[in-house]
Amino acid sequence: MTDRYTVVSADCHAGADLLDYKPYLEKKHHDDFDAWAATYVNPYEDLLADTADRNWNSRRRLRELEADGIVAEVVFPTPSRRSSPRPP
């Protein structure tokens, strides 16, 4: 075990899965959101593939880096109660 840590952080323009935004809306907007989401068509083909979450799925990205030997160990902190709501 080592006491040295490498922290990699990035600010990027990425989006989550469409339905993951719903919990962030006031409940009064949920029906409208559901109606809109049911008819939404993603215009970007690369975001329809199995790798569509590549920009915002931290666990996936870090597992890939770990598999390539770039990251030795991946540790995710436990979110505090004061954190923003996170979709399941």
DOZA-425054 format. One record per atom (N, C-alpha, C): residue number from 1; residue in three letters; chain; atom name; y, z, x. Coordinates in steps of 0.001 Angstrom, whole numbers. Layout:
    nr   rest   kette   atom        c2        c3        c1
   NUM    ala       A     CA         Y         Z         X
...
//
This chain:
    nr   rest   kette   atom        c2        c3        c1
     1    met       A      N     -1179         0       857
     1    met       A     CA         0         0         0
     1    met       A      C      1233         0       897
     2    thr       A      N      2234      -675       465
     2    thr       A     CA      3472      -746      1236
     2    thr       A      C      4634      -203       415
     3    asp       A      N      5665       204      1094
     3    asp       A     CA      6846       674       388
     3    asp       A      C      7935      -393       357
     4    arg       A      N      7577     -1602       702
     4    arg       A     CA      8523     -2724       674
     4    arg       A      C      8277     -3564      -568
     5    tyr       A      N      9361     -3981     -1162
     5    tyr       A     CA      9270     -4781     -2374
     5    tyr       A      C     10146     -6006     -2253
     6    thr       A      N      9695     -7084     -2825
     6    thr       A     CA     10505     -8279     -2936
     6    thr       A      C     10776     -8491     -4409
     7    val       A      N     12032     -8609     -4760
     7    val       A     CA     12411     -8836     -6145
     7    val       A      C     12988    -10238     -6237
     8    val       A      N     12419    -11017     -7111
     8    val       A     CA     12904    -12374     -7339
     8    val       A      C     13486    -12405     -8745
     9    ser       A      N     14727    -12780     -8838
     9    ser       A     CA     15385    -12827    -10129
     9    ser       A      C     16125    -14151    -10236
    10    ala       A      N     16176    -14697    -11421
    10    ala       A     CA     16857    -15974    -11600
    10    ala       A      C     17531    -16018    -12960
    11    asp       A      N     18620    -16711    -13002
    11    asp       A     CA     19314    -16937    -14260
    11    asp       A      C     19175    -18427    -14527
    12    cys       A      N     18472    -18756    -15568
    12    cys       A     CA     18269    -20180    -15837
    12    cys       A      C     18505    -20464    -17312
    13    his       A      N     18591    -21693    -17619
    13    his       A     CA     18774    -22109    -19000
    13    his       A      C     17418    -22516    -19535
    14    ala       A      N     16820    -21609    -20244
    14    ala       A     CA     15505    -21865    -20814
    14    ala       A      C     15483    -21299    -22215
    15    gly       A      N     14582    -21777    -22987
    15    gly       A     CA     14470    -21273    -24343
    15    gly       A      C     13094    -20712    -24590
    16    ala       A      N     13021    -19837    -25535
    16    ala       A     CA     11734    -19246    -25908
    16    ala       A      C     11080    -20111    -26977
    17    asp       A      N      9877    -19726    -27348
    17    asp       A     CA      9215    -20375    -28465
    17    asp       A      C     10119    -20234    -29688
    18    leu       A      N     10214    -21269    -30467
    18    leu       A     CA     11134    -21304    -31601
    18    leu       A      C     11033    -20068    -32496
    19    leu       A      N      9833    -19683    -32857
    19    leu       A     CA      9657    -18562    -33781
    19    leu       A      C      9969    -17210    -33149
    20    asp       A      N     10038    -17180    -31823
    20    asp       A     CA     10364    -15924    -31145
    20    asp       A      C     11819    -15501    -31348
    21    tyr       A      N     12651    -16381    -31861
    21    tyr       A     CA     14047    -16034    -32099
    21    tyr       A      C     14250    -15254    -33400
    22    lys       A      N     13346    -15383    -34313
    22    lys       A     CA     13512    -14773    -35637
    22    lys       A      C     13807    -13269    -35595
    23    pro       A      N     13103    -12470    -34780
    23    pro       A     CA     13383    -11031    -34776
    23    pro       A      C     14815    -10679    -34365
    24    tyr       A      N     15498    -11603    -33737
    24    tyr       A     CA     16866    -11330    -33299
    24    tyr       A      C     17896    -11623    -34384
    25    leu       A      N     17461    -12207    -35474
    25    leu       A     CA     18365    -12511    -36586
    25    leu       A      C     18382    -11361    -37585
    26    glu       A      N     19494    -11224    -38270
    26    glu       A     CA     19536    -10257    -39357
    26    glu       A      C     18519    -10699    -40412
    27    lys       A      N     17886     -9747    -41057
    27    lys       A     CA     16842    -10052    -42042
    27    lys       A      C     17339    -10976    -43153
    28    lys       A      N     18604    -10889    -43488
    28    lys       A     CA     19130    -11742    -44553
    28    lys       A      C     19062    -13222    -44192
    29    his       A      N     18889    -13551    -42923
    29    his       A     CA     18805    -14944    -42489
    29    his       A      C     17369    -15442    -42296
    30    his       A      N     16382    -14563    -42448
    30    his       A     CA     14989    -14939    -42165
    30    his       A      C     14472    -16077    -43045
    31    asp       A      N     14776    -16060    -44321
    31    asp       A     CA     14291    -17140    -45194
    31    asp       A      C     14884    -18484    -44792
    32    asp       A      N     16184    -18503    -44504
    32    asp       A     CA     16824    -19744    -44058
    32    asp       A      C     16237    -20209    -42730
    33    phe       A      N     15994    -19270    -41841
    33    phe       A     CA     15405    -19614    -40547
    33    phe       A      C     14018    -20216    -40730
    34    asp       A      N     13195    -19586    -41570
    34    asp       A     CA     11842    -20093    -41821
    34    asp       A      C     11882    -21508    -42387
    35    ala       A      N     12800    -21761    -43314
    35    ala       A     CA     12923    -23102    -43910
    35    ala       A      C     13332    -24114    -42856
    36    trp       A      N     14290    -23745    -42019
    36    trp       A     CA     14744    -24647    -40959
    36    trp       A      C     13630    -24879    -39934
    37    ala       A      N     12968    -23806    -39507
    37    ala       A     CA     11920    -23915    -38485
    37    ala       A      C     10753    -24778    -38961
    38    ala       A      N     10462    -24747    -40249
    38    ala       A     CA      9348    -25531    -40795
    38    ala       A      C      9597    -27033    -40683
    39    thr       A      N     10858    -27429    -40595
    39    thr       A     CA     11175    -28858    -40525
    39    thr       A      C     11656    -29295    -39144
    40    tyr       A      N     11787    -28338    -38217
    40    tyr       A     CA     12308    -28654    -36892
    40    tyr       A      C     11318    -29517    -36112
    41    val       A      N     11823    -30541    -35460
    41    val       A     CA     11004    -31398    -34604
    41    val       A      C     11598    -31330    -33201
    42    asn       A      N     10802    -30894    -32255
    42    asn       A     CA     11267    -30777    -30876
    42    asn       A      C     11441    -32171    -30277
    43    pro       A      N     12643    -32508    -29799
    43    pro       A     CA     12878    -33846    -29272
    43    pro       A      C     12410    -34031    -27826
    44    tyr       A      N     11932    -32975    -27184
    44    tyr       A     CA     11553    -33061    -25776
    44    tyr       A      C     10042    -32998    -25612
    45    glu       A      N      9439    -34112    -25238
    45    glu       A     CA      7983    -34183    -25125
    45    glu       A      C      7404    -33165    -24154
    46    asp       A      N      8120    -32897    -23053
    46    asp       A     CA      7569    -31969    -22067
    46    asp       A      C      7517    -30535    -22593
    47    leu       A      N      8237    -30258    -23671
    47    leu       A     CA      8196    -28925    -24258
    47    leu       A      C      7164    -28818    -25376
    48    leu       A      N      6339    -29834    -25514
    48    leu       A     CA      5252    -29808    -26491
    48    leu       A      C      3906    -29558    -25814
    49    ala       A      N      3884    -29667    -24504
    49    ala       A     CA      2638    -29530    -23750
    49    ala       A      C      2268    -28055    -23565
    50    asp       A      N      1068    -27821    -23025
    50    asp       A     CA       605    -26457    -22757
    50    asp       A      C      1505    -25738    -21755
    51    thr       A      N      2260    -26493    -20980
    51    thr       A     CA      3132    -25892    -19968
    51    thr       A      C      4555    -25692    -20475
    52    ala       A      N      4761    -25784    -21769
    52    ala       A     CA      6111    -25698    -22335
    52    ala       A      C      6800    -24373    -22047
    53    asp       A      N      6016    -23325    -21848
    53    asp       A     CA      6632    -22017    -21608
    53    asp       A      C      6876    -21737    -20130
    54    arg       A      N      6759    -22734    -19309
    54    arg       A     CA      6838    -22539    -17861
    54    arg       A      C      8164    -21947    -17388
    55    asn       A      N      9244    -22161    -18121
    55    asn       A     CA     10551    -21681    -17681
    55    asn       A      C     10839    -20243    -18075
    56    trp       A      N     10175    -19708    -19062
    56    trp       A     CA     10519    -18360    -19509
    56    trp       A      C      9342    -17394    -19545
    57    asn       A      N      8159    -17863    -19208
    57    asn       A     CA      7006    -16979    -19213
    57    asn       A      C      6844    -16380    -17811
    58    ser       A      N      7470    -15242    -17605
    58    ser       A     CA      7467    -14616    -16277
    58    ser       A      C      6065    -14293    -15807
    59    arg       A      N      5238    -13797    -16705
    59    arg       A     CA      3870    -13464    -16301
    59    arg       A      C      3128    -14705    -15809
    60    arg       A      N      3292    -15799    -16500
    60    arg       A     CA      2634    -17049    -16094
    60    arg       A      C      3139    -17517    -14731
    61    arg       A      N      4453    -17530    -14564
    61    arg       A     CA      5036    -18004    -13304
    61    arg       A      C      4596    -17135    -12128
    62    leu       A      N      4597    -15820    -12319
    62    leu       A     CA      4211    -14937    -11226
    62    leu       A      C      2724    -15024    -10921
    63    arg       A      N      1882    -15216    -11935
    63    arg       A     CA       445    -15426    -11686
    63    arg       A      C       233    -16674    -10842
    64    glu       A      N      1010    -17735    -11135
    64    glu       A     CA       888    -18972    -10359
    64    glu       A      C      1322    -18745     -8914
    65    leu       A      N      2412    -17998     -8717
    65    leu       A     CA      2871    -17698     -7359
    65    leu       A      C      1853    -16829     -6619
    66    glu       A      N      1267    -15898     -7337
    66    glu       A     CA       252    -15031     -6737
    66    glu       A      C      -966    -15861     -6322
    67    ala       A      N     -1378    -16780     -7181
    67    ala       A     CA     -2531    -17645     -6872
    67    ala       A      C     -2264    -18523     -5655
    68    asp       A      N     -1012    -18906     -5463
    68    asp       A     CA      -638    -19744     -4308
    68    asp       A      C      -385    -18921     -3051
    69    gly       A      N      -506    -17594     -3150
    69    gly       A     CA      -292    -16731     -1996
    69    gly       A      C      1170    -16464     -1695
    70    ile       A      N      2048    -16829     -2596
    70    ile       A     CA      3482    -16630     -2371
    70    ile       A      C      3870    -15201     -2731
    71    val       A      N      3220    -14636     -3720
    71    val       A     CA      3468    -13267     -4157
    71    val       A      C      2183    -12489     -3945
    72    ala       A      N      2286    -11313     -3333
    72    ala       A     CA      1091    -10526     -3055
    72    ala       A      C       651     -9688     -4235
    73    glu       A      N      1581     -9184     -4999
    73    glu       A     CA      1241     -8327     -6126
    73    glu       A      C      2332     -8464     -7178
    74    val       A      N      1931     -8476     -8421
    74    val       A     CA      2883     -8608     -9518
    74    val       A      C      2871     -7314    -10325
    75    val       A      N      4030     -6721    -10495
    75    val       A     CA      4158     -5490    -11262
    75    val       A      C      5261     -5693    -12289
    76    phe       A      N      4949     -5433    -13546
    76    phe       A     CA      5939     -5558    -14611
    76    phe       A      C      6318     -4171    -15090
    77    pro       A      N      7614     -3869    -15138
    77    pro       A     CA      8028     -2557    -15638
    77    pro       A      C      7776     -2443    -17132
    78    thr       A      N      7615     -1226    -17586
    78    thr       A     CA      7465      -972    -19008
    78    thr       A      C      8858      -959    -19622
    79    pro       A      N      9102     -1774    -20660
    79    pro       A     CA     10431     -1795    -21274
    79    pro       A      C     10779      -427    -21863
    80    ser       A      N     12034       -66    -21744
    80    ser       A     CA     12476      1203    -22323
    80    ser       A      C     12720      1026    -23807
    81    arg       A      N     12858      2103    -24491
    81    arg       A     CA     13128      2053    -25931
    81    arg       A      C     14482      1431    -26209
    82    arg       A      N     15370      1499    -25242
    82    arg       A     CA     16715       959    -25430
    82    arg       A      C     16771      -546    -25172
    83    ser       A      N     15675     -1135    -24767
    83    ser       A     CA     15637     -2568    -24503
    83    ser       A      C     15846     -3359    -25782
    84    ser       A      N     16219     -4598    -25614
    84    ser       A     CA     16349     -5500    -26763
    84    ser       A      C     14998     -5636    -27428
    85    pro       A      N     14981     -5922    -28721
    85    pro       A     CA     13676     -6142    -29377
    85    pro       A      C     12982     -7337    -28763
    86    arg       A      N     11712     -7203    -28558
    86    arg       A     CA     10938     -8304    -27978
    86    arg       A      C      9914     -8764    -28990
    87    pro       A      N      9860    -10060    -29208
    87    pro       A     CA      8846    -10588    -30127
    87    pro       A      C      7455    -10319    -29558
    88    pro       A      N      6451    -10213    -30401
    88    pro       A     CA      5087     -9952    -29928
    88    pro       A      C      4559    -11074    -29071
//
